[in-house]
Amino acid sequence: MAGEVDLFLDMMAAERGAARNTLEAYRRDLEDYDGFLGSQGAGPKTATTAVIRDYLADCRSRGLQTASVARRLSAVRQFHRFLYGEGISKDDPAAVLEGPKRGRPLPKTLGMQEVEKLLAVSREGIDDPERPVGDRLRAARLACLLELLYATGLRVSELIALPVAAARRDQRFLVVRGKGNKERIVPLNQAAKAAMVAYLALREAAGLGPSKWLFPSSGESGHLTRQHVGRELKAVAGAAGLPAAKVSPHVLRHAFASHLLQNGADLRAVQQLLGHADIATTQIYTHVLDERLKSLVRDLHPLSGED
């Protein structure tokens, strides 16, 4: 099956622009599926609908959550559709299967005051001349990361891959290359621009060599990793008195979208800023509007206080 999986992943990368993490997730899921097929004496060309149903039941018996089972089925579906479309298989046994029903969870987010706490703590010590320049640089980098996350709603993978050219003094917009290799334009606010300028000034003062990345690192990629940003964010959350489990780069992306909608932004505009291909993905944030409307009725309607 390894050869068929490689062909499928090549197609996903070339035709659909799937990211490396997505391809790795598909490979893991399909390797798990292949292991089950082998235990049943079957293979991708001989798998039947009944065997795939047995595989999904096996996933559930191993304690996989509904969302994980749905993801495995999605991978299996697309794999068999590819095999059938390429003439490798004579039929598509997964075509008639439906995924498990699951409610979509509301995204975790932060209130505006909580975000302000995070930003305030991240800025501490940047301008303190008594501190070593290396400490000030780390603080400035963290403040820059947080300001950009909250000001733009970038995915953390998009943020860490920003070029240093993104910090030009006259920069008003970022050109971001997101999922599917698609570009979008995201405006910058004054706080984000100021944070980038301060961070680069301290980079220069620290005598760091030139880099094409805004957030360089000595690692293989040449820039900070998602994991590094996540750890730093949880540390600053603790310093701000917020539960570390409640804070992550993606939560700040959710806060960006939720706060925009709460303050009257158009849903289509938020969709474009986030880089969502489908507006249905963005609509999950309208729970913020629902809560706002409930508050308006509760606080302003003349009969809201009556039993």
LUMKOL-682014 format. One record per residue: x, y, z negated of N, C-alpha, C in turn; residue in one letter. Coordinates in steps of 0.1 Angstrom, whole numbers, plus 5000, padded with zeros to 4 digits. Each point is the difference from the previous one (the first is absolute). Layout:
n.X  n.Y  n.Z  ca.X  ca.Y  ca.Z  c.X  c.Y  c.Z  residuo
X  Y  Z  X  Y  Z  X  Y  Z  a
...
END
This chain:
n.X  n.Y  n.Z  ca.X  ca.Y  ca.Z  c.X  c.Y  c.Z  residuo
5008  4988  5000  4992  5012  5000  5009  5013  5000  m
5012  4998  4996  5009  5012  4999  5001  5008  5013  a
5000  4993  5011  5001  5006  5013  4988  5008  5003  g
4988  4995  4997  4988  5007  5003  4999  5013  4991  e
5004  4998  4987  4999  5012  4991  5010  5011  5005  v
5012  4996  5005  5009  5010  5005  4994  5008  5012  d
4994  4992  5009  4993  5006  5011  4989  5010  4996  l
4992  4996  4990  4989  5008  4995  5006  5013  4994  f
5010  4999  4992  5006  5011  4993  5007  5010  5010  l
5006  4994  5011  5005  5009  5010  4990  5008  5007  d
4988  4993  5002  4989  5008  5006  4995  5011  4991  m
4999  4997  4987  4995  5010  4990  5009  5012  5000  m
5013  4997  5001  5010  5011  4999  5000  5008  5013  a
4999  4993  5011  5002  5007  5013  4987  5007  5005  a
4988  4993  4998  4988  5006  5005  4992  5008  4990  e
5001  4997  4987  4992  5007  4990  5009  5008  4991  r
5013  5000  5002  5008  5009  4992  5000  4996  4985  g
4998  4987  4996  5000  4996  4986  5013  5003  4993  a
4999  5005  4988  5012  5004  4993  5007  4987  4994  a
5012  5001  4996  5008  4989  4996  4993  4993  4988  r
4995  5008  4990  4994  4994  4988  4987  4992  5005  n
4993  5005  5009  4988  4994  5005  5004  4986  5007  t
5010  5001  5008  5005  4987  5007  5004  4990  4989  l
5007  5004  4990  5005  4991  4990  4988  4994  4992  e
4989  5008  4998  4988  4995  4993  4993  4989  5009  a
4999  5003  5013  4994  4990  5009  5008  4987  5000  y
5014  5002  5000  5008  4988  5000  4998  4991  4988  r
4999  5007  4988  4998  4992  4988  4987  4993  5000  r
4989  5007  5004  4987  4994  5001  4999  4988  5009  d
5006  5002  5012  5000  4989  5010  5009  4989  4996  l
5010  5002  4993  5009  4989  4995  4992  4992  4990  e
4992  5007  4992  4992  4993  4990  4989  4991  5007  d
4994  5006  5010  4990  4993  5008  5006  4988  5007  y
5012  5001  5005  5007  4990  5007  5003  4988  4990  d
5004  5004  4988  5002  4989  4990  4987  4992  4997  g
4989  5007  5000  4987  4993  4998  4997  4991  5012  f
5002  5005  5012  4997  4992  5012  5008  4988  5000  l
5013  5001  4996  5009  4988  5000  4995  4990  4990  g
4995  5004  4989  4995  4991  4990  4987  4992  5005  s
4994  5006  5009  4987  4994  5006  5003  4993  5013  q
5013  4999  5004  5003  4993  5012  4996  5008  5013  g
4999  5013  4998  4995  5008  5011  5011  5011  5004  a
4997  5007  5011  5009  5011  5004  4992  5011  5006  g
5006  5011  5004  4992  5011  5005  4992  4997  5012  p
5005  4990  5009  4993  4997  5012  4988  4990  4997  k
5001  4993  4989  4990  4990  4997  4991  5004  4989  t
5002  5011  4993  4992  5004  4989  4985  5002  5004  a
4992  4996  4991  4985  5002  5003  4994  5010  4990  t
4988  5004  5003  4993  5010  4990  4999  4994  4987  t
4998  4987  4999  4998  4993  4987  5013  5000  4992  a
5011  4998  5007  5014  5001  4993  5003  5014  4995  v
4996  5010  5008  5002  5014  4995  4992  5003  4988  i
4987  4995  5000  4992  5001  4988  5006  4994  4988  r
5006  4987  5002  5006  4993  4989  5012  5008  4995  d
5007  5007  5009  5012  5008  4996  4995  5012  4991  y
4989  5006  5004  4995  5012  4992  4996  4995  4986  l
4993  4988  5000  4996  4994  4987  5013  4997  4992  a
5010  4995  5006  5013  4997  4993  5006  5013  4994  d
4999  5011  5008  5005  5013  4995  4993  5004  4987  c
4987  4998  5001  4992  5004  4988  5003  4991  4988  r
5002  4987  5003  5003  4991  4989  5013  5003  4993  s
5009  5007  5008  5013  5004  4994  4999  5013  4993  r
4988  5005  4999  4998  5012  4992  5002  5013  5007  g
5001  5000  5014  5001  5012  5007  4988  5009  4999  l
5001  5013  4999  4989  5009  4999  4993  5001  5013  q
4988  5005  5000  4992  5001  5012  5007  5009  5011  t
5007  5010  4996  5007  5009  5009  5011  4992  5007  a
5007  4992  4992  5011  4992  5006  4995  4989  5009  s
4989  4994  4997  4994  4990  5009  4996  5007  5013  v
4994  5012  4999  4996  5007  5012  5012  5004  5009  a
5011  5003  4993  5012  5004  5008  5005  4988  5007  r
5000  4988  4993  5005  4988  5007  4992  4996  5012  r
4986  5001  4998  4991  4997  5011  5003  5010  5012  l
5002  5012  4997  5002  5010  5011  5013  4996  5007  s
5010  4996  4994  5013  4996  5006  4997  4987  5009  a
4993  4991  4994  4997  4987  5008  4991  5003  5012  v
4990  5009  4998  4992  5003  5011  5008  5006  5012  r
5008  5010  4996  5007  5007  5011  5010  4991  5007  q
5006  4991  4992  5009  4990  5005  4994  4991  5010  f
4988  4994  4996  4993  4991  5010  4995  5007  5012  h
4995  5013  4998  4996  5008  5011  5011  5002  5010  r
5012  5002  4995  5012  5002  5008  5003  4987  5008  f
5000  4989  4993  5003  4987  5006  4990  4997  5011  l
4988  5003  4998  4989  4997  5010  5002  5010  5012  y
5002  5012  4997  5002  5010  5011  5012  4998  5008  g
5011  4994  4995  5012  4997  5007  4999  4986  5007  e
4989  4993  4998  4999  4987  5006  5008  4989  4993  g
5005  5003  4988  5007  4990  4992  4991  4990  4994  i
4988  5004  4996  4990  4992  4994  4988  5000  5010  s
4992  4989  4999  4988  4998  5009  4988  5008  4995  k
5000  5002  4987  4988  5007  4994  5005  5009  4988  d
4991  5007  4994  5003  5008  4989  4991  4996  4988  d
5005  4991  4991  4992  4994  4989  4997  5010  4989  p
5006  5012  5000  4998  5009  4989  4990  5011  5005  a
4995  4999  5012  4992  5011  5005  4986  5001  4993  a
4995  4989  4995  4987  4999  4994  5000  5003  4985  v
5012  5001  4995  5001  5002  4985  4998  5014  4996  l
4993  5002  4989  4998  5013  4994  5008  5001  4987  e
5006  5012  4998  5007  5002  4987  4992  5001  4988  g
5006  4997  4988  4992  5001  4988  4995  5015  4997  p
4988  5001  4996  4995  5013  4997  5007  5006  4988  k
5004  5012  5001  5006  5007  4989  4997  5015  5000  r
4998  5005  4988  4997  5014  4999  5014  5008  5001  g
5000  5011  5006  5012  5007  5001  5003  5008  4988  r
5011  4998  4993  5002  5008  4987  5003  5014  5003  p
4995  5009  4991  5004  5014  5001  5014  5002  4997  l
5007  5009  5007  5014  5002  4998  5003  5007  4987  p
5011  4996  4993  5004  5007  4988  5004  5014  5004  k
4997  5009  4992  5005  5014  5003  5002  5007  4987  t
5005  5012  5001  5003  5009  4988  4992  5013  5001  l
4997  5005  4989  4994  5013  4999  5010  5011  5003  g
4995  5012  5004  5009  5011  5003  5010  5004  4989  m
4994  4999  4988  5009  5004  4988  5011  4989  4998  q
4996  4988  5003  5010  4989  4998  5012  5002  5010  e
4996  5003  5013  5010  5003  5010  5009  5011  4996  v
4994  5011  4995  5007  5012  4995  5010  4996  4989  e
4996  4991  4991  5009  4995  4990  5012  4993  5006  k
4998  4991  5009  5011  4993  5007  5009  5010  5006  l
4995  5009  5008  5008  5010  5007  5009  5008  4990  l
4993  5005  4989  5007  5008  4991  5012  4992  4993  a
4997  4988  4997  5011  4992  4993  5011  4997  5010  v
4997  4998  5013  5010  4997  5010  5010  5012  5002  s
4995  5012  4997  5008  5012  5003  5009  5004  4988  r
4998  4993  4989  5008  5004  4988  5015  4998  5002  e
5007  5010  4997  5015  4999  5000  5006  5003  5013  g
4992  5003  5010  5006  5003  5014  5008  5013  4999  i
4995  5010  4993  5007  5013  5000  5009  5002  4988  d
5002  4989  4992  5008  5001  4988  5015  5000  5003  d
5008  5011  5000  5014  5000  5004  5008  4992  4990  p
4995  4997  4988  5008  4992  4991  5000  4985  5003  e
4991  4996  5008  5000  4986  5004  5010  4997  5011  r
5005  4988  5001  5009  4996  5011  4993  5001  5013  p
5007  5003  5011  4993  5002  5013  4994  4988  5005  v
5006  4988  4996  4994  4987  5004  4986  4998  4994  g
4999  5003  4987  4986  4999  4994  4990  5010  5006  d
5005  5012  5003  4990  5010  5006  4996  4995  5014  r
5010  4994  5007  4996  4995  5013  4990  4989  5000  l
5002  4991  4990  4990  4989  4999  4986  5005  4997  r
5000  5010  4991  4987  5006  4996  4994  5007  5012  a
5008  5007  5008  4995  5007  5012  4995  4991  5010  a
5007  4989  5002  4995  4990  5010  4987  4994  4996  r
4998  4997  4987  4988  4994  4995  4988  5010  5002  l
5003  5013  4996  4990  5010  5002  4996  5002  5015  a
5010  4999  5009  4998  5001  5014  4991  4988  5005  c
5003  4988  4995  4992  4989  5004  4986  5001  4996  l
4998  5004  4988  4986  5002  4994  4992  5011  5007  l
5007  5011  5002  4993  5012  5007  4996  4995  5014  e
5009  4993  5007  4996  4996  5014  4989  4990  5000  l
5001  4990  4991  4989  4990  4999  4986  5007  4998  l
5000  5009  4991  4987  5006  4996  4996  5010  5011  y
5009  5007  5006  4997  5011  5009  4996  4994  5014  a
5005  4988  5003  4998  4995  5014  4992  4987  5001  t
4999  4993  4989  4993  4987  5000  5008  4989  5008  g
5013  5002  5002  5007  4990  5008  5001  4987  4993  l
5000  4989  5008  5004  4987  4994  5014  5001  4995  r
5003  4992  4990  5014  5001  4995  5010  4996  5010  v
4997  4990  5009  5009  4996  5010  5003  5011  5010  s
4990  5008  5002  5001  5012  5009  5009  5011  4994  e
4998  5001  4987  5007  5011  4992  5015  4997  5000  l
5004  4987  4996  5014  4997  4998  5008  5001  5014  i
4993  4998  5011  5006  5000  5013  5000  5014  5007  a
4997  5010  4992  5000  5014  5006  5015  5004  5003  l
5002  5006  5012  5013  5005  5003  5003  5013  4992  p
5012  5003  4998  5004  5012  4993  4995  5013  5008  v
4998  4999  5013  4994  5011  5007  4986  5004  4996  a
4994  4991  4992  4986  5004  4995  5001  5011  4990  a
5012  5003  4995  5001  5010  4989  5005  5013  5006  a
4999  5003  5012  5003  5013  5006  4993  5011  4992  r
5006  5012  4998  4994  5010  4993  4987  5005  5006  r
4999  5000  5013  4988  5006  5007  4990  4989  5003  d
5002  4988  4994  4992  4989  5004  4986  5002  4994  q
4990  4999  5009  4986  5001  4995  4992  4987  5001  r
5005  4991  5008  4993  4987  5002  5011  4989  5000  f
4995  4988  4996  5008  4988  5002  4995  4992  5011  l
5008  4995  5009  4996  4990  5010  5004  4986  4994  v
4990  4992  4998  5001  4988  4993  4997  4988  5009  v
5009  4990  5000  4998  4988  5008  4994  4990  4990  r
4988  4996  5002  4993  4991  4990  4998  4986  5006  g
4989  4994  4995  4997  4986  5004  4998  4999  5015  k
5004  4989  5006  4998  4999  5015  5009  5009  5008  g
5010  5006  4993  5009  5009  5007  4993  5013  5005  n
4989  5003  4994  4992  5012  5004  5005  5012  4993  k
5001  5011  5007  5004  5013  4994  4988  5008  4996  e
5001  5007  4989  4990  5010  4996  5007  5012  4994  r
4993  5011  4999  5005  5013  4995  4994  5003  4986  i
5008  5002  4990  4995  5003  4986  5005  5013  4996  v
4992  5010  4996  5004  5013  4995  5008  4999  4987  p
5009  5009  4998  5007  5001  4987  4995  5012  4992  l
4999  4999  4987  4997  5012  4992  5012  5006  4994  n
4999  5012  4994  5012  5007  4995  5007  4992  4989  q
4993  4993  4992  5006  4993  4989  5009  4989  5005  a
4995  4993  5010  5008  4989  5006  5013  5006  5007  a
4998  5011  5008  5011  5006  5007  5011  5005  4990  k
4995  5006  4989  5010  5005  4990  5007  4988  4993  a
4993  4989  4998  5006  4989  4993  5011  4994  5009  a
4998  5000  5013  5010  4995  5010  5012  5009  5000  m
4998  5013  5000  5011  5009  5001  5008  4999  4987  v
4994  4999  4988  5008  4999  4988  5007  4987  4999  a
4994  4989  5005  5007  4987  5000  5012  5000  5009  y
4999  5006  5012  5011  5000  5009  5011  5009  4995  l
4997  5011  4994  5010  5009  4994  5008  4992  4990  a
4994  4992  4991  5007  4993  4990  5008  4988  5007  l
4995  4995  5011  5008  4989  5007  5013  5006  5005  r
4999  5012  5005  5012  5007  5005  5010  5003  4988  e
4994  5005  4989  5008  5003  4988  5007  4988  4994  a
4993  4989  5002  5006  4987  4995  5011  4995  5009  a
5002  5006  5012  5010  4996  5009  4997  4987  5007  g
4988  4997  5002  4996  4987  5007  5003  5002  5015  l
5004  4990  5006  5003  5000  5014  4987  5001  5008  g
5001  5004  5013  4988  5001  5009  4993  4987  5002  p
4987  5001  5001  4992  4988  5003  4989  5004  5009  s
4995  4991  5009  4988  5003  5008  4987  4999  4993  k
5001  4994  4987  4988  4997  4992  4998  5011  4990  w
4987  5004  4998  4997  5009  4989  5004  4994  4986  l
4997  4987  4999  5003  4994  4987  5010  4988  5002  f
5012  5003  5002  5010  4990  5003  5003  4991  4988  p
5005  4988  5004  5004  4991  4990  5012  4991  5005  s
5007  4993  4992  5011  4992  5004  4995  4986  5005  s
4987  4998  4999  4995  4987  5004  5001  4997  5015  g
4995  4988  5004  5001  4996  5014  4992  5009  5009  e
4988  5005  4996  4992  5009  5008  5006  5014  5002  s
5008  5004  4990  5006  5013  5001  4991  5010  4992  g
4988  4996  4996  4992  5010  4993  4994  4992  4988  h
4993  5008  4991  4994  4994  4988  4990  4989  5004  l
4998  4990  4991  4990  4990  5002  4987  5003  4993  t
4989  4994  5005  4987  5002  4993  5001  4996  4986  r
5007  4989  4997  5001  4995  4986  5006  5011  4991  q
5011  5006  5005  5007  5011  4992  4990  5011  4997  h
4993  5005  5010  4991  5011  4998  4989  4996  4990  v
4995  4987  5001  4990  4995  4990  5005  5000  4986  g
5013  4996  4998  5005  4999  4986  5002  5014  4995  r
5005  5010  5008  5002  5013  4995  4986  5007  4996  e
4990  4997  5008  4987  5006  4998  4994  4994  4987  l
5002  4988  4997  4995  4994  4988  5007  5006  4988  k
5013  5002  5001  5008  5006  4989  4995  5014  4997  a
4997  5008  5011  4995  5014  4997  4986  5000  4995  v
4992  4989  5004  4986  4999  4994  5001  4998  4985  a
5009  4991  4996  5002  4998  4985  5004  5013  4993  g
5009  5008  5006  5004  5012  4994  4989  5010  5000  a
4990  4999  5009  4989  5009  5000  4988  4996  4992  a
5002  4988  4993  4989  4995  4991  4989  4993  5008  g
5003  4995  5012  4990  4993  5008  5004  4985  5000  l
4990  4991  5001  5003  4986  5000  5008  4997  5013  p
5011  4993  4999  5008  4997  5012  4992  4992  5010  a
4991  4991  4995  4993  4991  5009  4990  5008  5009  a
4997  5012  4996  4990  5009  5007  5006  5008  5011  k
5014  5000  5000  5007  5009  5010  5009  4993  5009  v
4998  5003  5013  5009  4994  5010  5000  5010  5012  s
5009  4998  5010  5000  5009  5011  4987  5000  5008  p
4993  4988  5000  4988  4999  5007  4989  5007  4993  h
5000  5000  4987  4990  5007  4992  5001  5015  5003  v
5012  5006  5002  5001  5014  5003  4995  5002  5014  l
5001  4991  5009  4993  5001  5013  4985  5000  4999  r
4995  4992  4991  4986  5000  4997  4995  5013  4994  h
5009  5006  4991  4997  5012  4994  4999  5011  5010  a
5009  5000  5009  5001  5010  5011  4986  5000  5007  f
4996  4988  5005  4987  4999  5007  4988  5004  4992  a
5000  4995  4988  4988  5002  4991  4998  5015  4997  s
5012  5006  4996  4999  5014  4996  4996  5009  5012  h
5005  4997  5012  4996  5007  5012  4985  5000  5002  l
4994  4988  4999  4986  4998  5002  4992  5007  4989  l
5005  4999  4988  4994  5006  4989  4999  5015  5001  q
5009  5006  5007  5000  5014  5002  4995  5005  5014  n
4993  4990  5006  4992  5004  5012  5006  4997  5014  g
5011  4992  5000  5006  4997  5013  4991  4991  5008  a
5002  5001  5013  4992  4991  5010  5006  4986  5000  d
4991  4990  5000  5005  4986  5000  5009  4997  5012  l
4996  5005  5011  5008  4997  5012  5014  5006  4999  r
5001  5012  4994  5013  5006  4998  5009  4992  4991  a
4994  4995  4989  5007  4992  4991  5005  4987  5007  v
4991  4994  5008  5004  4988  5008  5012  5002  5008  q
5001  5012  5007  5011  5003  5008  5013  5002  4992  q
4998  5007  4988  5012  5002  4992  5006  4987  4994  l
4991  4991  4997  5004  4987  4994  5006  4991  5011  l
4996  5002  5012  5004  4991  5011  4992  4987  5001  g
4987  5001  4995  4991  4988  5001  4995  4999  5014  h
5001  4988  5006  4995  4998  5013  4985  5000  5001  a
4993  4995  4989  4986  4999  4999  4995  5009  4988  d
4990  5008  5003  4994  5009  4990  4994  4992  4988  i
4996  4987  5003  4994  4992  4989  5011  4998  4989  a
5012  5000  5003  5011  4999  4990  5000  5012  4991  t
4998  5012  5006  5000  5012  4993  4987  5002  4991  t
4989  4994  5004  4988  5002  4993  5000  4995  4986  q
5009  4991  4997  5001  4995  4986  5002  5012  4990  i
5006  5011  5005  5002  5011  4991  4988  5009  4998  y
4989  4997  5007  4988  5008  4998  4994  4997  4986  t
5005  4990  4993  4995  4998  4986  5003  5013  4992  h
5010  5008  5003  5003  5012  4993  4988  5010  5002  v
4995  5001  5013  4989  5008  5003  4988  4996  4992  l
4998  4987  4999  4988  4995  4993  5000  5004  4986  d
5012  4999  4993  5001  5004  4987  4998  5015  4998  e
5005  5008  5010  4999  5015  4999  4985  5003  5001  r
4992  4994  5009  4986  5002  5002  4993  4997  4987  l
5003  4988  4994  4994  4997  4987  5002  5010  4990  k
5012  5006  4999  5003  5010  4990  4992  5013  5003  s
4999  5003  5013  4992  5012  5003  4986  4999  4996  l
4994  4988  5002  4986  4998  4996  4999  5000  4985  v
5009  4993  4993  5000  4999  4986  5001  5014  4993  r
5009  5008  5006  5004  5013  4993  4991  5011  5004  d
4994  5000  5013  4993  5012  5005  4985  4998  5002  l
4996  4988  5001  4986  4998  5003  4992  5004  4987  h
4989  5007  5002  4992  5005  4988  4994  4989  4992  p
4997  4989  5006  4994  4989  4993  5009  4989  4995  l
5013  5002  5002  5010  4989  4998  5000  4997  4985  s
4997  5009  4991  5001  4997  4986  4987  4994  4994  g
4990  4999  5008  4987  4995  4995  5000  4984  5000  e
4993  4994  4990  4999  4986  5000  4990  4995  5009  d
END
